[in-house]
């Protein structure tokens, strides 16, 4: 069974060592490299081609957000997970807008980190519990009588998307085909105007679909 290869980028040796030690306890994960700056993670991502990049926000030479933008311009399919001490909603929104697949705080436990890794590796997105709470607290709750005219099934799919489930996971849990999930996802985007993961999470939260 092939392992999920992770590149860790953080400017603190202690953090990188701690993450490496923690992830070494996860059977399907291996650390393929480490970086201590924004420029270094860009270069190492090109050479190592990791499955997932763990990236800090505050980094020397360039911020994690700047590094992520550069990486995704070079390799749009890169899967980036921000791991930060900051739960600033502006950082979270910008990270997702750029194209990151997830955002967690550094105090997350190993179990949740493993769930996030598997979700992102399988094509989903993931917001840590505290991050989701911080992000949703900034969203103005408004009355939406039409609920964007979403069908019951579309609401189910949107709820699963907001939880970070990949298409195949959604298909299995709802007992429908992956193609049907993709069709519902497209319909949800068209009806709501949600263009990225942050938009869809906000909309799901407005509709009371986030657990």
N, C-alpha and C positions, 0 to 999 in steps of 0.2 A: 504494500500500500504506500503510495507516494505521500510525502509529508508536505504540509503547507509551509512554504519558505517565507520567512519574515525578516525584513530589514528594519532595524531599530535606529531612529534618529533622535538624539537628545544631547544637549550640550553638557549634561552632568554624568560623569562616570558612574556614580552611585545608582542613578536611575537606570542606565543601560544595563549595569550588572544585575540589578534587582529584577528587571524585566526578563533578562536572559535566564536567570535562575528560576523564576516563576514559570516561564514558558517551557523550560526543559522538563517540567513535570507533566506536560501535556503530550500524549503519545503521538498525535498526528501533526506536530509542529516542530520546526527546526529554525534556528536563527542562522540566516545565511550571511549576515554582515551587520556592522554598526557604523553610524556616522555621528560626528559631533558638531556639525554646522550645516547651514542651509546649502552651501555650495557642495559640501562633501556628499550629502544625501542625493543631490541631483546626479553627480558623477557616478556614485555607487549604484544608483537605481538603473543606470544605463548598462553598467557592466554586469551586475548580478541578476537583473530581471526578476525581482522577488514577486511572490504572489500577493503579498500585502506589505505596505510600508507603514510602520508606526511612527508618527511625526509629532513633535512638540510644536507649540505655537511660538514660544520665545526661543529664538536661536541666533547665534552670532552670524555675521556676514550678510544674511538675509533671513527674514522671518520664515516660520514654517508655512504660513499662508503663501508667501512669495515663492518658496521652493515648490510647494504643491502645484501652484499655477504653472511653473516652468516644467515640472515633470509631466503634467497632464497635457501640456502643449506638445511635448516630445513623444509621449506614449499615452494617448487618451484612454487606453484600457487599464491603466494602473489603478490599483485599489489602495486608497489611502485612508488610514484611520488616524484621526488626531487624538492624542492622549495628552491632556493638558491639566494644569491646576486652575485654569480659567473657565468659569461657566457663563462668561459674558455672552448674552444672546447675539450680539453683533458678530462676535468671532464665530459662533456656531453657524449663523446664517451665511456668513461669508465662506466658511469652509465648505458648506453644502452647495453653495452657489458655484464655487470653483469646480466642484465635481468630486469632493471627498465622499467616501462611502460610509463614514461613521465619525463619531465624536464621543469620547468618554473622558471622565476625570481620572486623575492619577490614583485616587483612592479606591478605584473599582476593585472588587474581589476577583480571584482567579476564575471562579465559576462563570461570572458574567463576562469576563474577558474571553473565555473559551467560547461562549455562546456567540459573542460578537465576531470573533475570528471566523467561525464556521458560517455565520450568516453572510458575512462579506465575501468570503471565499466562494460561496455558492450563488453569488450574484445579487444578494440583498443589500440592505443598508442597516445601520444600527446606531441608535442614540442611546447612551447610557441613561439609566433611570433618573439620575440627578440632572443630567443635561436636558433631557426631555422636559422635566419639570420647570427648569429655568427658562427654557425656550418657550414653552407654552404659556408661562406666566405673563409674557409680554404681548400675547395675542389678545386683542380686544374681542370679548365674547359678544357676538351680535346675534339677533334673531334671524334665522334663515328659514322662512316659511316653506319655500320651495325645495330646500335642501339640494339646490342645484339640479333638481329633477333627476337625482340618482335613483336607480332601481334598488331593490333590496339586495340583489346579488352584487351590484356595483359598490354598495356600502360595505358589504362583507369583504370584497376585494380591497377596497380602500383601507379598511381597518387593518387588514393583514399587511398591506404595503407600509402603513405607518409603524407597524411593529418590526419592520425590517425583514419580513419574509421574502424569500426569492420566489419567482414564478412557479417553480416546481413544488415548493413547499405549500404555496397557496392552493395549487391544483390538487395536491394530495389531501389537504385538510378539508377542502370543499367538495372533493370527489368530482372534479371537472378536469378537462384537458388543459394542458399548458397553453395551447392555442386559444382556448376560450378565456383563460386568464389574461393573456396578452390583449385580446379584443376588449375585455372589460377595462383593463388598464388604460387603453387608448381612449375609450369612451369617457372614462372618468376625467382624463386630462382635457379632453375637448369640452366637456360640460363645465368643469371647474376653472379651467385656465391654469391649472397647476403644471408648471413647467419643470420642476425638479423635486427632489426628495423633501426639501424644506417646505416648499409650497404644499405638497400633499400632506405632510405631517400637520401643518397649520390647519388645513381644511378639515382633516380628519378630527382634529381637536375641536374645531368649531362645531362639528356635527356630533360631538360626544362619542366618537368612535375610538378614542384612545383610552386604553385601560389604565 
